[in-house]
């Protein structure tokens, strides 16, 4: 997967910025002018000016040094700025594409990955992957240039001495290859454990009231310590290998310099090598060996970053929601489930389920684990059937456009999902094009307007993460207002009144009943006392199909009972 993921991201995200990468390389090459030419100027200063007394060259050497320094500094500034900007652009593009892929992906597949893990992939892993293109790849090219140019100059200065000095540098490449594989393996484990910590923290902070009520602070601390120990154990291995690699690189770095002194020193004393040339060699050996050390580091950094590409690539491979291509036209709002089978993680939920929902109030009643919520999620195409069909006015929902389907259905969950924003924003997302008057009208219909206007900031009141500042009843009313504003012909309610006060429950039920002549409303409830007389009722009792695959149906007056 490593090569595929790296090539995939290179083609998709880096290719549009190749011109920028080339420009960065040109600027970096210009910024290296001083380091390349400075030793030659030093050689001329020593041999020509100080020893041979050609003093007329002094001012030219001085002016040349100043000019090269200015050009190098300006080029370095532009290079660093453009590189930093490109780094942010790539991070933004990859992160946004990852987020969008998750948004459009099959919820069954995305739920297989922990939320904290997804956050880690989008943010931390994406940042790490982007740095390969903006830092590691350009530095590899530049380091190669920094190796070649000093080596070529040294060859011209003294061929034999150059070859002898540079031979030990092969040890760098052997060391990098050995440690690179180990670093890649340990980094992968470190990234996985880091993602687990993100997931633990997200879950823990969202359950803070439960932790306090049950006095679980010590237990929670222990669980966090376990997570941190796993991360520490995997990361300390990476740190140990990385440190050992750096130390060996430093040891190898000294060998060429020792060879230069031991071989070049006697040559200067014997007069076969000038002092200026020896001084230049000293500078060029440092310039030559430094980039090799850098290449060794870059190689290990590259190998360490590859797991990040793999983890993000897995996100891009998430199975997308299937999309139909037929327009959905709703006239009567009749919904039919015909022999529907569905299982989740190989656990059967629905087997041969048949039901008909008509305009008006429809109730699904049953105990926990009987598939009530699953029925609504199948209707919304959050999940997809294993077998059987679901139709709306005779139109198979698997064939209709997904946007059309969800535009015509509103769903209110048992837990009101609210965003960290204002009350106004949380209502308006039901229909983003709605005017302020329409938002207020929806709020009045669910009897939340008076409560909102009494707040100091009214509709602009911030409600906190998941509506933390509101009561359960207030949150459900805001969620209902959102659904009313959407004005869809089908409304689904999943036990929206089970955890709220009597006044809020009656208020919500009155609103729902007021819409029964206009829309198809399906309500999941445990409380049969809330059921409106002469409504369509479906009893979910985990009833299994007969050997012939049929389902028992029983009718009583205008109330329809179907067991699944």
Residue, then its C-alpha position, 0 to 999 in steps of 0.5 A: x500500500x505504501x507506494x500506492x498511497x504515496x503515488x496517489x497523493x502525489x498525482x492528486x495533490x502535488x501535481x498541480x503545484x509542480x511549478x511552485x516546487x520548481x520555483x522553490x528549488x530555484x530559490x533555494x539553489x540561489x540561497x546556496x550561492x554563498x556557501x558554495x562560492x565562499x570557500x573559493x573566495x577564502x582560498x583566493x583571499x589566503x593564496x592570492x591576497x595574503x600570501x602573493x600580496x595581490x591586494x587589488x583583488x581584496x575589494x573585489x573579494x569583499x564586494x563579491x562576498x557582500x553581493x552573494x550574501x544579499x542574494x542568498x538571504x533574499x532567496x532564502x526568505x522567499x523560499x521559506x515563505x513560499x514553502x510555508x504557504x504551499x505547506x498550508x495549501x496542501x494541508x488544507x486540500x488534503x484535510x478538506x478532501x478527507x473530511x468530504x470523503x468521510x461526509x459522503x462515505x457509507x456510515x456503516x464503514x465510517x463507524x468502523x473507525x473511532x471518531x478520535x482516530x478520524x480526527x487524528x487522520x484528518x489533522x495530525x496525519x495530514x500535516x505529516x503527509x503534507x510535510x513530505x512534499x514541502x520539506x522532505x522532497x525539496x530538501x532531498x533534491x537540494x541536499x543532492x545538489x549540495x553533495x554534487x557541487x562541492x564534490x565536483x569542486x574538490x575533484x578539480x582541487x585535488x582528485x586523489x585526496x577527494x576520492x580518498x576522503x569521500x569513500x567512507x560516506x557510503x556508510x551513511x547510505x547503509x545506516x539510513x537503509x537499516x534504520x529507515x525500515x525500523x523507524x517506519x514500523x515503530x512510527x506506524x504503531x505510534x500513530x495508531x496509539x496516538x489516534x486511540x488517545x484522541x478517541x478516548x479523550x473525545x469519549x471521556x469529555x463527552x461523558x463527563x456528567x456520567x463520570x462525575x455522578x458515578x465517581x469514576x474519576x480514578x477509574x477514568x484516570x487509570x484508563x487514560x494512563x493505560x492509553x498513555x503507556x501504550x503510546x509511550x512504549x511505542x514512541x520510546x522505541x521510535x525515539x531510541x532508534x532515531x537517536x541511535x541513527x543520529x549518533x551513528x550519523x555523527x560518528x560517520x560525519x567525523x571520518x572524512x574530516x579525520x582523513x583530510x587532516x591526516x592526509x592533507x596536513x602532511x601534503x601542506x607541510x610538504x608543499x604539495x598542497x597550498x594552505x588556501x586549497x587545504x582551507x577550501x577542502x576543510x569547508x567543502x568537506x563540511x559542505x559535502x558531508x553535511x548534506x549526506x547527514x541531512x539525506x540520512x535524516x530525510x530518508x528516516x523522516x520519509x520512512x517515518x511519514x509513510x504510515x501517515x499516507x497509508x492512514x489517510x489513504x484508507x479514508x479515501x478508500x471508504x465506500x461512498x453512499x450509493x446514489x440513484x439517478x431518478x427524481x423522487x416525486x411525492x404525491x400521496x406519501x405512501x411508504x412500503x417496506x416489502x420483505x426487507x432484510x437487514x443485518x449489522x455486523x453479521x447480526x440479524x436486525x430485520x428479517x422479512x419485514x413488511x409494513x405500509x405507512x400512509x399520510x398521517x400519524x404512524x407509530x412503531x412500538x416495541x422493546x429495545x433491540x427490535x429494529x425500530x430505529x433501523x427502520x427509520x435509518x433504512x428509509x433515510x438510506x443511512x443504512x441499506x437493505x440486504x434484501x427486499x425493497x422500500x418504496x415511496x409512492x411506488x418509487x424504489x428509494x435505492x434508485x432515486x437520487x440521494x439528495x432528492x430522498x433526503x430533501x423530502x425526509x426530516x428526521x428527529x433523533x432521540x438525542x437532539x443533535x445540535x451544533x455549537x452555534x446559536x439557536x438561530x443557526x441550529x434552526x436555520x440548517x433545516x433549510x439554509x435558504x430560509x429567511x429570518x421570518x421563516x425561522x421565527x415562524x418555525x420556532x413559534x410553531x413548536x412554542x420555543x419562540x417565547x423562551x428564546x426571546x427572553x434570553x439576553x441575546x435572543x436567537x443569537x444565544x450560543x448553546x454550546x457543544x451539542x446544546x449544552x446550555x439548553x434543557x432536554x425539552x428545549x433541545x428537542x423543540x429546537x430540533x423539531x423547529x428545524x424539521x418544521x422549517x425544512x418543510x418535508x412531506x415525510x417526518x420521522x421521530x425516534x423517541x423524541x419525547x422519552x427524556x423530556x418533561x411533561x409540558x415539553x412532551x405535550x407541546x411537541x405532541x400537539x405540534x406533531x398532531x397538527x401536521x398529520x393531515x399534511x405529511x406522512x409522520x412516523x413516530x417511534x415510541x415506548x409510551x402507548x398513551x401518546x398514540x393518537x386514536x385511529x392511527x397506524x401502529x406497527x408492533x415490533x416484537x422480534x417476530x421471525x418469519x415462518x418457514x415459507x417466509x411469510x409474516x403474520x398480519x393482524x388487523x383491529x378496526x382502524x389500528x393496524x398491527x404488524x409483527x416483525 
